[in-house]
Amino acid sequence: MNQTTPLIWGWPRPIVARCLPIAIYFLFLAISPQLTKWLQLTAYQANWLYGAKVGSVLLALIWFAKDYGELRTDWLPTLQQWVLSIVVGVAVFVMWIHLDHGWMLMGEPAGYRPADTAGNLDWWLIVTRWVGAALIVPVMEELFWRSFLMRWLSQETFLSSSPSDPDAKAFLITAVLFGMEHQQWLAGILAGVAYGWLYRKTGRLLVPIVAHAVTNGVLGIWVVATGQWQFW
């Protein structure tokens, strides 16, 4: 960053653009239990807080869209990179559903069962959850973890840092913190390694975004098909 970098609330705009969407997401996670009690929401109504959460994140991503130069059309993956991202995304999914033993978890899995007041599956809730997890969250997380944090840990002026610049320390710290964000911490760390490797190897942020989207999208389909709600 330099003296000409625009500021928002005293922070450089490029940092805010990559940190605010995920901050909104975590804020909703933190206040959802209190909102449920304060608004006296039923379990069904509380499920819709997820839609409010990812909807707010989407609005933030749209608002800062012009700040995401790493998502320009000239950074579109090649055919080989598309295939690589899909293969890695599926591999992470397979790993994810098998690394769920007790010592690999932080706390008891609460899960998310999108059911109406009668206990029947609500397909609007299912679609909302799937769209949020597969299409919005990967963009939000990869912009923060890979585009910002991994580069920033190596170089404060991260916008001038290429994806291959971050050293092993920055790479591993980012992967570990990414894993700690998830209840399945071990699976999360390995996923962070996979997505970070894709970013470094290809130099295109869209490649780990696609892989992340494939993982979450396939996981969502599998969860609904098998009823393994603890993975949601």
LOROZA-414595 format. One record per residue (C-alpha): residue number from 1; residue in three letters; x, z, y. Coordinates in nm, 2 decimals. Layout:
N
R  pos  code  xx  zz  yy
R  NUM  ALA  X  Z  Y
...
// end
This chain:
232
R  pos  code  xx  zz  yy
R  1  MET  0.00  0.00  0.00
R  2  ASN  0.11  -0.05  0.36
R  3  GLN  0.00  0.03  0.71
R  4  THR  -0.24  -0.26  0.72
R  5  THR  -0.43  -0.16  0.40
R  6  PRO  -0.79  -0.08  0.49
R  7  LEU  -0.90  0.28  0.43
R  8  ILE  -1.22  0.43  0.30
R  9  TRP  -1.26  0.81  0.36
R  10  GLY  -0.89  0.82  0.43
R  11  TRP  -0.79  0.65  0.10
R  12  PRO  -0.66  0.30  0.05
R  13  ARG  -0.96  0.07  -0.02
R  14  PRO  -0.80  -0.09  -0.34
R  15  ILE  -0.77  0.26  -0.49
R  16  VAL  -1.13  0.36  -0.40
R  17  ALA  -1.26  0.03  -0.53
R  18  ARG  -1.12  0.11  -0.88
R  19  CYS  -1.18  0.48  -0.88
R  20  LEU  -1.53  0.52  -0.73
R  21  PRO  -1.72  0.35  -1.01
R  22  ILE  -1.58  0.57  -1.28
R  23  ALA  -1.61  0.87  -1.05
R  24  ILE  -1.98  0.80  -1.02
R  25  TYR  -2.00  0.77  -1.40
R  26  PHE  -1.84  1.11  -1.45
R  27  LEU  -2.05  1.27  -1.18
R  28  PHE  -2.36  1.17  -1.36
R  29  LEU  -2.22  1.31  -1.68
R  30  ALA  -2.15  1.64  -1.51
R  31  ILE  -2.48  1.68  -1.33
R  32  SER  -2.72  1.53  -1.59
R  33  PRO  -2.79  1.87  -1.75
R  34  GLN  -2.87  2.03  -1.42
R  35  LEU  -3.08  1.73  -1.31
R  36  THR  -3.28  1.76  -1.63
R  37  LYS  -3.35  2.12  -1.57
R  38  TRP  -3.42  2.09  -1.20
R  39  LEU  -3.65  1.79  -1.24
R  40  GLN  -3.80  1.95  -1.56
R  41  LEU  -3.75  1.62  -1.75
R  42  THR  -3.85  1.58  -2.11
R  43  ALA  -3.60  1.46  -2.36
R  44  TYR  -3.74  1.11  -2.33
R  45  GLN  -3.72  1.11  -1.95
R  46  ALA  -3.37  1.25  -1.96
R  47  ASN  -3.26  0.95  -2.17
R  48  TRP  -3.34  0.73  -1.87
R  49  LEU  -3.07  0.91  -1.67
R  50  TYR  -2.82  0.68  -1.85
R  51  GLY  -2.99  0.38  -1.68
R  52  ALA  -2.95  0.55  -1.34
R  53  LYS  -2.59  0.62  -1.42
R  54  VAL  -2.48  0.27  -1.53
R  55  GLY  -2.70  0.12  -1.26
R  56  SER  -2.52  0.32  -0.99
R  57  VAL  -2.19  0.21  -1.14
R  58  LEU  -2.30  -0.16  -1.14
R  59  LEU  -2.39  -0.13  -0.77
R  60  ALA  -2.05  0.01  -0.69
R  61  LEU  -1.88  -0.27  -0.88
R  62  ILE  -2.08  -0.53  -0.70
R  63  TRP  -2.01  -0.37  -0.36
R  64  PHE  -1.63  -0.39  -0.43
R  65  ALA  -1.64  -0.72  -0.61
R  66  LYS  -1.42  -0.89  -0.36
R  67  ASP  -1.15  -0.63  -0.41
R  68  TYR  -1.10  -0.72  -0.77
R  69  GLY  -0.85  -1.00  -0.74
R  70  GLU  -0.75  -0.96  -1.10
R  71  LEU  -1.09  -1.09  -1.20
R  72  ARG  -1.06  -1.42  -1.02
R  73  THR  -1.17  -1.73  -1.21
R  74  ASP  -0.80  -1.85  -1.23
R  75  TRP  -0.73  -1.54  -1.45
R  76  LEU  -0.98  -1.66  -1.72
R  77  PRO  -0.83  -1.61  -2.07
R  78  THR  -0.71  -1.91  -2.27
R  79  LEU  -0.89  -2.00  -2.60
R  80  GLN  -0.61  -1.81  -2.79
R  81  GLN  -0.66  -1.51  -2.57
R  82  TRP  -1.04  -1.51  -2.62
R  83  VAL  -0.98  -1.51  -3.00
R  84  LEU  -0.72  -1.23  -2.97
R  85  SER  -0.95  -1.02  -2.76
R  86  ILE  -1.24  -1.06  -3.00
R  87  VAL  -1.02  -0.98  -3.30
R  88  VAL  -0.88  -0.67  -3.14
R  89  GLY  -1.22  -0.56  -3.02
R  90  VAL  -1.36  -0.58  -3.38
R  91  ALA  -1.06  -0.40  -3.51
R  92  VAL  -1.10  -0.12  -3.27
R  93  PHE  -1.47  -0.09  -3.37
R  94  VAL  -1.38  -0.07  -3.74
R  95  MET  -1.12  0.20  -3.66
R  96  TRP  -1.37  0.39  -3.44
R  97  ILE  -1.64  0.44  -3.70
R  98  HIS  -1.38  0.57  -3.95
R  99  LEU  -1.19  0.81  -3.73
R  100  ASP  -1.47  1.06  -3.70
R  101  HIS  -1.35  1.36  -3.90
R  102  GLY  -1.38  1.71  -3.76
R  103  TRP  -1.02  1.74  -3.63
R  104  MET  -1.05  1.40  -3.46
R  105  LEU  -1.34  1.52  -3.25
R  106  MET  -1.37  1.73  -2.94
R  107  GLY  -1.68  1.94  -3.00
R  108  GLU  -1.99  1.85  -3.20
R  109  PRO  -2.12  1.50  -3.15
R  110  ALA  -2.45  1.51  -2.97
R  111  GLY  -2.53  1.14  -3.00
R  112  TYR  -2.80  0.94  -2.82
R  113  ARG  -3.12  0.85  -3.00
R  114  PRO  -3.33  0.63  -2.77
R  115  ALA  -3.68  0.74  -2.89
R  116  ASP  -4.01  0.77  -2.70
R  117  THR  -4.23  1.08  -2.69
R  118  ALA  -4.37  1.01  -3.03
R  119  GLY  -4.02  0.99  -3.19
R  120  ASN  -4.03  0.61  -3.22
R  121  LEU  -3.73  0.40  -3.11
R  122  ASP  -3.78  0.27  -2.75
R  123  TRP  -3.63  -0.08  -2.73
R  124  TRP  -3.61  -0.07  -2.35
R  125  LEU  -3.38  0.24  -2.38
R  126  ILE  -3.18  0.06  -2.66
R  127  VAL  -3.13  -0.25  -2.44
R  128  THR  -3.04  -0.04  -2.14
R  129  ARG  -2.79  0.16  -2.34
R  130  TRP  -2.64  -0.15  -2.50
R  131  VAL  -2.61  -0.34  -2.17
R  132  GLY  -2.45  -0.04  -2.00
R  133  ALA  -2.20  0.03  -2.29
R  134  ALA  -2.11  -0.34  -2.36
R  135  LEU  -2.12  -0.51  -2.02
R  136  ILE  -2.08  -0.25  -1.74
R  137  VAL  -1.86  0.03  -1.89
R  138  PRO  -1.57  -0.20  -2.00
R  139  VAL  -1.54  -0.35  -1.66
R  140  MET  -1.55  0.00  -1.49
R  141  GLU  -1.30  0.15  -1.74
R  142  GLU  -1.05  -0.13  -1.75
R  143  LEU  -1.04  -0.16  -1.37
R  144  PHE  -0.95  0.21  -1.35
R  145  TRP  -0.74  0.27  -1.66
R  146  ARG  -0.54  -0.05  -1.69
R  147  SER  -0.56  -0.23  -1.36
R  148  PHE  -0.51  0.09  -1.15
R  149  LEU  -0.38  0.39  -1.33
R  150  MET  -0.13  0.23  -1.57
R  151  ARG  0.02  0.03  -1.29
R  152  TRP  0.01  0.30  -1.03
R  153  LEU  0.19  0.55  -1.25
R  154  SER  0.49  0.31  -1.24
R  155  GLN  0.45  0.19  -0.89
R  156  GLU  0.25  0.33  -0.61
R  157  THR  0.20  -0.01  -0.46
R  158  PHE  0.02  -0.11  -0.78
R  159  LEU  -0.13  -0.43  -0.65
R  160  SER  0.21  -0.59  -0.63
R  161  SER  0.29  -0.47  -0.99
R  162  SER  0.23  -0.72  -1.27
R  163  PRO  0.06  -0.60  -1.60
R  164  SER  0.40  -0.61  -1.77
R  165  ASP  0.57  -0.38  -1.52
R  166  PRO  0.45  -0.04  -1.63
R  167  ASP  0.70  0.14  -1.84
R  168  ALA  0.64  0.31  -2.18
R  169  LYS  0.57  0.64  -2.01
R  170  ALA  0.29  0.50  -1.79
R  171  PHE  0.15  0.31  -2.09
R  172  LEU  0.14  0.62  -2.31
R  173  ILE  0.00  0.85  -2.04
R  174  THR  -0.28  0.61  -1.97
R  175  ALA  -0.36  0.57  -2.34
R  176  VAL  -0.37  0.95  -2.40
R  177  LEU  -0.58  1.02  -2.09
R  178  PHE  -0.82  0.74  -2.19
R  179  GLY  -0.85  0.90  -2.54
R  180  MET  -0.92  1.24  -2.39
R  181  GLU  -1.21  1.09  -2.20
R  182  HIS  -1.38  1.03  -2.53
R  183  GLN  -1.52  1.28  -2.79
R  184  GLN  -1.33  1.09  -3.06
R  185  TRP  -1.00  1.16  -2.89
R  186  LEU  -0.78  1.00  -3.16
R  187  ALA  -0.98  0.68  -3.18
R  188  GLY  -0.99  0.68  -2.80
R  189  ILE  -0.61  0.70  -2.78
R  190  LEU  -0.56  0.42  -3.03
R  191  ALA  -0.82  0.21  -2.85
R  192  GLY  -0.63  0.28  -2.52
R  193  VAL  -0.31  0.16  -2.69
R  194  ALA  -0.48  -0.16  -2.81
R  195  TYR  -0.64  -0.25  -2.47
R  196  GLY  -0.32  -0.16  -2.28
R  197  TRP  -0.12  -0.38  -2.52
R  198  LEU  -0.36  -0.67  -2.45
R  199  TYR  -0.32  -0.63  -2.08
R  200  ARG  0.06  -0.62  -2.10
R  201  LYS  0.08  -0.91  -2.34
R  202  THR  -0.16  -1.15  -2.17
R  203  GLY  -0.13  -1.04  -1.80
R  204  ARG  -0.51  -1.09  -1.77
R  205  LEU  -0.74  -0.80  -1.72
R  206  LEU  -1.03  -1.00  -1.86
R  207  VAL  -0.87  -0.99  -2.20
R  208  PRO  -0.89  -0.61  -2.25
R  209  ILE  -1.23  -0.62  -2.08
R  210  VAL  -1.36  -0.87  -2.34
R  211  ALA  -1.20  -0.67  -2.63
R  212  HIS  -1.36  -0.35  -2.49
R  213  ALA  -1.69  -0.52  -2.46
R  214  VAL  -1.68  -0.65  -2.81
R  215  THR  -1.60  -0.30  -2.94
R  216  ASN  -1.88  -0.14  -2.76
R  217  GLY  -2.12  -0.43  -2.82
R  218  VAL  -2.06  -0.44  -3.20
R  219  LEU  -2.07  -0.06  -3.21
R  220  GLY  -2.41  -0.05  -3.04
R  221  ILE  -2.56  -0.31  -3.28
R  222  TRP  -2.41  -0.11  -3.58
R  223  VAL  -2.55  0.22  -3.45
R  224  VAL  -2.90  0.08  -3.41
R  225  ALA  -2.89  -0.09  -3.75
R  226  THR  -2.76  0.21  -3.94
R  227  GLY  -2.91  0.50  -3.74
R  228  GLN  -2.57  0.66  -3.69
R  229  TRP  -2.66  0.79  -3.35
R  230  GLN  -2.37  1.03  -3.33
R  231  PHE  -2.15  0.73  -3.24
R  232  TRP  -2.36  0.67  -2.93
// end
